[in-house]
Amino acid sequence: MNWESALTMSPDEMMAMILNMGTAGVVWMIIFTIILSLPPVLVLLSKRSSGGAKFGWFMLTSLFSWLAYVLFLVFTRPPANGGVEVNGAVDN
């Protein structure tokens, strides 16, 4: 199967292809999807950036996954006190 035929498949043909993969194939596909979805979630939960910068890192990690996440870890610095709350507010 080439990419052109995969892009022009009907929904029924795609479902048949997924069902033909078997349980192991579907499990691997789910694991692969979760692994690729982790970096954007980790950026959103991170205290290393905020506001527009966080949105920019989110978009980059959504497009380039782990490569952009490594850059995020290199170019952003963790909060000075590790993100510990002081009087109900996170002190940076």
N, C-alpha and C positions, 0 to 999 in steps of 0.2 A: 504494500500500500504506500502510495506517495502522498505528499502533503496536499496536493490539489484534490485528490479524491477524499481525503479526510476533511477538508474544508467545505466540500460540497455534499457531505452526507446528510441524509434526512435524519430527523430525530429518532425514527424507528431503527434506522441502520446503526446509529450510534449506540442505542440501547442494546441492540443485538450484539454489537462488538464488545460492550462492557460485560454483558452476561456470558459471552464466550471466553472471557478472561479467566473465569473461575474465581473462587473465593480468595485464593492467595493473591491473584492479580489485583483484585479490588482492595484487599488489605494493604498491599504495597502502594497502591495509588493513593489511599487515604493517608498513609504514613508520609508519603512524599509531599502531599498537599499541606499537611500540618507543619512539616519541617520548613517548607517555603513560606508559610504564613507566620512563623514565629518572629522574625525581625521587626515587621511593622508593629506588632503587638508589644514587643519588648521596648521599642522606642516610645510608644504611647505611655507605657507604664514607668518609664525612666524619669528620674529627677535631674538628669544631666542637662536638659534644655527645657524651654517653655515657650509658649506663644507661637509666633510665626516660625521660629526656628524649629520647634518640635514638629509643626505641620510639614515643613520642608524636609526634615529627616524622615518623617513618615512617608511622604511621597517617594523619596529616593529609595527607601527600603522596600516600598511596595513594588517599585520597578526593577531594582537591582538586587533585592534580597540580601544575602549574606555579605556580598561585597560592600554594599553601602552600610551595612551594620558594622562591619569592621572599621570603616572610615568614621562612622559615628562615634565608636569607642575611642578612636585615635584623636579626633579633633574636638571632642567635648570632654570637659573635665567633670569628675564627680563633685557633688556639693562638698564644701569645706568641712562640714561636720558630719558627713555621711547621710545627710537628709534627716537628721534627728529633729523631732518637733520641740520647739521651745515656746512655751506659753500658748500652745494651740496652733502655732504657725510654723511652717517649715523654714528654718533659718538657713539661708544660702550664704 
